[in-house]
């Protein structure tokens, strides 16, 4: 029997990048997977390529109306949720003096406020034995130039994950977080950063990542699959780095 046979998983931001990689791994282990995203076309394309056990639903994580409708739609179609992966996020790369109020609000509304209310709206669908996983970032704990607001949003999410683990433990719900380092995803291209900033970041990877490569989204998917399985039934309240050794390489 596959690890997640007959389970229902919801992955916000599951139409691309790390979320898409997570979806693929959970599907491979037998789960029925709901992926969300803001773009109708992107969600439909991801749903088609992931296969018949994937269901795409359009939702903007910054909209509480969308989140309520999303939870209602999942309840009506599946009845409950076994695995909730809060992954949707955006990033604008800019120095502190260059960040606009609009950029600040978008990042915080999606990355933190949206994540908080995603958990809140889905709580009635989470039963004892279910698992919640927040996707953070290495920059939640490490200072990274050009990512002040993004880093702050992920640090806030890290704190939320700890509190949620405490509050939900009596209900039999486990909560963990994963902090990826550099991964091959579209988020950097969408960040609006100049080409020279992206080039400098790529150089940092070659210097600081011990394994000398970007991570692949499916590698986060394997970690999610483990943490949300019975194999991890005594694990909650953790934050797990997956960064190719970048966080310990200060040379």
Kinemage of the C-alpha trace (Angstrom):
@kinemage 1
@onewidth
@group {chain A} dominant
@subgroup {mainchain}
@vectorlist {calphas} color= white
{ca unk a 1} P 0.000 0.000 0.000
{ca unk a 2} L 1.259 3.451 -0.856
{ca unk a 3} L 2.151 5.861 1.953
{ca unk a 4} L -0.761 8.247 1.375
{ca unk a 5} L -3.358 5.937 -0.167
{ca unk a 6} L -6.862 7.466 0.026
{ca unk a 7} L -5.625 10.648 1.741
{ca unk a 8} L -6.696 14.122 0.650
{ca unk a 9} L -3.981 16.779 0.368
{ca unk a 10} L -4.363 20.505 -0.299
{ca unk a 11} L -1.332 22.457 -1.552
{ca unk a 12} L -1.624 26.216 -1.917
{ca unk a 13} L 0.492 27.511 -4.763
{ca unk a 14} L 0.664 23.989 -6.111
{ca unk a 15} L 0.531 24.925 -9.783
{ca unk a 16} L 4.277 25.599 -10.102
{ca unk a 17} L 7.664 25.415 -8.419
{ca unk a 18} L 8.021 23.723 -5.051
{ca unk a 19} L 4.262 23.334 -4.664
{ca unk a 20} L 4.053 21.469 -7.963
{ca unk a 21} L 6.935 19.226 -6.886
{ca unk a 22} L 5.157 18.449 -3.628
{ca unk a 23} L 1.973 17.621 -5.524
{ca unk a 24} L 3.814 15.159 -7.735
{ca unk a 25} L 5.314 13.302 -4.792
{ca unk a 26} L 2.046 13.056 -2.853
{ca unk a 27} L 0.232 11.837 -5.958
{ca unk a 28} L 2.913 9.193 -6.463
{ca unk a 29} L 2.208 7.979 -2.921
{ca unk a 30} L -1.522 7.579 -3.602
{ca unk a 31} L -3.023 10.857 -2.361
{ca unk a 32} L -5.814 12.819 -3.997
{ca unk a 33} L -4.321 16.292 -4.356
{ca unk a 34} L -5.930 19.722 -4.609
{ca unk a 35} L -3.624 22.404 -5.992
{ca unk a 36} L -4.358 26.130 -5.910
{ca unk a 37} L -3.032 29.176 -7.700
{ca unk a 38} L -4.080 32.658 -8.804
{ca unk a 39} L -3.934 32.022 -12.551
{ca unk a 40} L -6.747 29.998 -14.123
{ca unk a 41} L -4.544 28.960 -17.063
{ca unk a 42} L -1.630 27.907 -14.852
{ca unk a 43} L -3.875 25.911 -12.536
{ca unk a 44} L -5.592 24.151 -15.428
{ca unk a 45} L -2.283 23.289 -17.084
{ca unk a 46} L -0.829 21.913 -13.842
{ca unk a 47} L -3.983 19.892 -13.175
{ca unk a 48} L -3.743 18.350 -16.626
{ca unk a 49} L -0.062 17.427 -16.377
{ca unk a 50} L -0.325 16.054 -12.826
{ca unk a 51} L -3.016 13.589 -13.832
{ca unk a 52} L -6.508 12.408 -12.891
{ca unk a 53} L -6.048 12.451 -9.105
{ca unk a 54} L -5.138 16.155 -9.135
{ca unk a 55} L -7.828 18.812 -8.813
{ca unk a 56} L -7.082 22.445 -9.576
{ca unk a 57} L -8.899 25.259 -7.786
{ca unk a 58} L -8.268 28.936 -8.431
{ca unk a 59} L -7.741 30.964 -5.240
{ca unk a 60} L -5.745 34.018 -4.226
{ca unk a 61} L -4.226 33.366 -0.807
{ca unk a 62} L -4.438 37.064 0.079
{ca unk a 63} L -8.253 37.039 -0.295
{ca unk a 64} L -10.231 35.778 2.677
{ca unk a 65} L -13.253 35.418 0.416
{ca unk a 66} L -11.259 33.142 -1.901
{ca unk a 67} L -9.987 31.111 1.060
{ca unk a 68} L -13.488 30.611 2.441
{ca unk a 69} L -14.751 29.505 -0.964
{ca unk a 70} L -11.741 27.215 -1.375
{ca unk a 71} L -12.381 25.497 1.956
{ca unk a 72} L -16.084 25.135 1.118
{ca unk a 73} L -15.287 23.642 -2.299
{ca unk a 74} L -12.837 21.147 -0.803
{ca unk a 75} L -15.368 20.181 1.873
{ca unk a 76} L -18.113 19.677 -0.692
{ca unk a 77} L -15.928 17.564 -2.971
{ca unk a 78} L -13.787 15.604 -0.487
{ca unk a 79} L -15.324 16.047 2.970
{ca unk a 80} L -12.080 16.439 4.869
{ca unk a 81} L -8.335 17.141 4.506
{ca unk a 82} L -5.511 14.876 5.716
{ca unk a 83} L -2.554 16.990 4.565
{ca unk a 84} L -2.515 20.783 4.336
{ca unk a 85} L 0.594 22.297 2.756
{ca unk a 86} L 0.689 26.096 3.074
{ca unk a 87} L 3.112 26.970 0.317
{ca unk a 88} L 1.845 29.907 -1.775
{ca unk a 89} L 4.156 32.892 -1.632
{ca unk a 90} L 5.648 35.814 -3.516
{ca unk a 91} L 8.932 37.705 -3.317
{ca unk a 92} L 10.117 41.127 -4.450
{ca unk a 93} L 13.880 41.585 -4.330
{ca unk a 94} L 14.817 45.153 -3.377
{ca unk a 95} L 16.891 47.068 -0.868
{ca unk a 96} L 14.996 48.465 2.119
{ca unk a 97} L 15.025 52.009 0.733
{ca unk a 98} L 13.485 50.816 -2.527
{ca unk a 99} L 10.557 48.771 -1.191
{ca unk a 100} L 7.164 50.321 -1.960
{ca unk a 101} L 4.102 50.093 0.257
{ca unk a 102} L 2.376 48.079 -2.465
{ca unk a 103} L 5.212 45.531 -2.522
{ca unk a 104} L 5.232 45.333 1.269
{ca unk a 105} L 1.474 44.747 1.427
{ca unk a 106} L 1.465 42.130 -1.329
{ca unk a 107} L 4.195 40.063 0.303
{ca unk a 108} L 2.699 40.227 3.790
{ca unk a 109} L -0.867 39.681 2.557
{ca unk a 110} L 0.045 36.517 0.663
{ca unk a 111} L 2.963 35.081 2.610
{ca unk a 112} L 1.755 35.687 6.170
{ca unk a 113} L -1.843 36.912 6.446
{ca unk a 114} L -2.957 34.533 3.708
{ca unk a 115} L -1.124 31.615 5.290
{ca unk a 116} L -2.655 32.358 8.690
{ca unk a 117} L -6.192 32.441 7.356
{ca unk a 118} L -5.614 29.412 5.133
{ca unk a 119} L -4.948 27.438 8.300
{ca unk a 120} L -7.937 29.014 10.054
{ca unk a 121} L -10.380 28.278 7.225
{ca unk a 122} L -9.225 24.658 6.876
{ca unk a 123} L -9.176 23.793 10.582
{ca unk a 124} L -12.747 22.414 10.510
{ca unk a 125} L -11.668 19.967 7.783
{ca unk a 126} L -8.599 18.659 9.648
{ca unk a 127} L -9.216 15.557 11.725
{ca unk a 128} L -7.082 13.781 14.309
{ca unk a 129} L -4.060 12.273 12.577
{ca unk a 130} L -3.840 14.976 9.927
{ca unk a 131} L -0.753 17.052 9.187
{ca unk a 132} L -0.079 20.722 8.435
{ca unk a 133} L 3.165 21.788 6.809
{ca unk a 134} L 4.262 25.383 6.277
{ca unk a 135} L 6.820 26.085 3.565
{ca unk a 136} L 9.170 28.770 4.887
{ca unk a 137} L 12.575 29.797 3.530
{ca unk a 138} L 16.175 29.766 4.694
{ca unk a 139} L 16.002 33.572 4.821
{ca unk a 140} L 13.497 33.309 7.700
{ca unk a 141} L 16.492 32.851 9.983
{ca unk a 142} L 19.393 34.194 7.911
{ca unk a 143} L 19.777 37.832 6.919
{ca unk a 144} L 19.719 38.135 3.136
{ca unk a 145} L 20.159 41.444 1.297
{ca unk a 146} L 17.315 42.551 -0.991
{ca unk a 147} L 14.800 40.328 0.823
{ca unk a 148} L 13.866 42.264 3.966
{ca unk a 149} L 10.078 41.988 3.683
{ca unk a 150} L 10.115 38.462 2.275
{ca unk a 151} L 12.400 37.314 5.112
{ca unk a 152} L 10.188 39.010 7.702
{ca unk a 153} L 7.062 37.337 6.286
{ca unk a 154} L 8.682 33.908 6.506
{ca unk a 155} L 9.980 34.589 10.032
{ca unk a 156} L 6.419 35.449 11.072
{ca unk a 157} L 5.244 32.209 9.491
{ca unk a 158} L 7.889 30.286 11.421
{ca unk a 159} L 6.493 31.654 14.678
{ca unk a 160} L 2.937 30.837 13.590
{ca unk a 161} L 3.928 27.238 12.872
{ca unk a 162} L 5.286 26.820 16.411
{ca unk a 163} L 2.145 28.229 18.040
{ca unk a 164} L -0.073 26.133 15.774
{ca unk a 165} L 1.836 22.985 16.774
{ca unk a 166} L 1.062 23.718 20.439
{ca unk a 167} L -2.591 24.644 19.907
{ca unk a 168} L -3.417 21.764 17.564
{ca unk a 169} L -1.595 18.949 19.371
{ca unk a 170} L -4.608 18.238 21.652
{ca unk a 171} L -6.675 17.715 18.482
{ca unk a 172} L -4.175 15.143 17.194
{ca unk a 173} L -2.990 17.436 14.391
{ca unk a 174} L 0.745 17.678 13.773
{ca unk a 175} L 2.302 20.912 12.481
{ca unk a 176} L 5.778 21.226 10.990
{ca unk a 177} L 7.691 23.642 8.790
{ca unk a 178} L 10.218 23.196 6.008
{ca unk a 179} L 12.794 25.853 5.158
{ca unk a 180} L 14.156 25.388 1.640
{ca unk a 181} L 17.359 27.046 0.551
{ca unk a 182} L 17.991 27.779 -3.132
{ca unk a 183} L 15.693 25.805 -5.428
{ca unk a 184} L 15.017 25.828 -9.151
{ca unk a 185} L 11.651 27.619 -9.143
{ca unk a 186} L 10.065 30.549 -11.012
{ca unk a 187} L 9.935 32.732 -7.873
{ca unk a 188} L 13.247 34.438 -8.613
{ca unk a 189} L 12.312 35.316 -12.176
{ca unk a 190} L 8.980 36.684 -10.881
{ca unk a 191} L 10.664 38.742 -8.157
{ca unk a 192} L 11.400 41.696 -10.442
{ca unk a 193} L 15.092 41.609 -9.604
{ca unk a 194} L 17.557 42.945 -12.198
{ca unk a 195} L 19.590 40.420 -14.150
{ca unk a 196} L 22.772 41.412 -12.296
{ca unk a 197} L 21.148 40.623 -8.923
{ca unk a 198} L 20.043 37.197 -10.155
{ca unk a 199} L 23.537 36.576 -11.536
{ca unk a 200} L 25.068 37.488 -8.179
{ca unk a 201} L 22.665 35.125 -6.453
{ca unk a 202} L 23.682 32.316 -8.802
{ca unk a 203} L 27.316 33.018 -7.913
{ca unk a 204} L 26.425 32.787 -4.226
{ca unk a 205} L 24.988 29.352 -4.846
{ca unk a 206} L 28.210 28.141 -6.393
{ca unk a 207} L 30.179 29.504 -3.431
{ca unk a 208} L 27.951 28.705 -0.447
{ca unk a 209} L 25.930 25.577 -1.233
{ca unk a 210} L 28.057 22.624 -0.200
{ca unk a 211} L 26.452 20.358 -2.792
{ca unk a 212} L 27.090 22.953 -5.547
{ca unk a 213} L 23.644 22.932 -7.115
{ca unk a 214} L 20.098 24.179 -6.781
{ca unk a 215} L 17.581 21.893 -5.139
{ca unk a 216} L 14.810 20.291 -7.173
{ca unk a 217} L 11.167 20.792 -6.099
{ca unk a 218} L 10.556 17.053 -5.843
{ca unk a 219} L 13.168 16.883 -3.085
{ca unk a 220} L 10.987 19.101 -0.892
{ca unk a 221} L 8.091 16.877 -1.943
{ca unk a 222} L 9.824 13.810 -0.514
{ca unk a 223} L 10.349 15.592 2.808
{ca unk a 224} L 6.692 16.670 2.882
{ca unk a 225} L 5.640 13.106 2.106
{ca unk a 226} L 7.651 11.802 5.060
{ca unk a 227} L 6.554 14.479 7.554
{ca unk a 228} L 2.886 13.976 6.674
{ca unk a 229} L 3.071 10.177 6.935
{ca unk a 230} L 2.705 7.722 9.810
{ca unk a 231} L 6.488 7.331 9.733
{ca unk a 232} L 6.658 10.812 11.316
{ca unk a 233} L 3.837 10.326 13.830
{ca unk a 234} L 5.998 11.579 16.746
{ca unk a 235} L 7.269 14.672 14.926
{ca unk a 236} L 5.607 18.044 15.430
{ca unk a 237} L 6.739 21.628 15.987
{ca unk a 238} L 9.883 21.213 13.892
{ca unk a 239} L 11.469 23.346 11.187
{ca unk a 240} L 13.507 21.296 8.733
{ca unk a 241} L 16.235 22.825 6.569
{ca unk a 242} L 16.707 21.513 3.055
{ca unk a 243} L 19.437 23.715 1.637
{ca unk a 244} L 22.355 21.624 0.368
{ca unk a 245} L 24.404 22.655 3.409
{ca unk a 246} L 24.238 26.380 2.657
{ca unk a 247} L 23.303 27.377 6.206
{ca unk a 248} L 26.461 25.913 7.746
{ca unk a 249} L 28.942 27.111 5.143
{ca unk a 250} L 30.319 30.454 6.315
{ca unk a 251} L 33.684 30.249 4.570
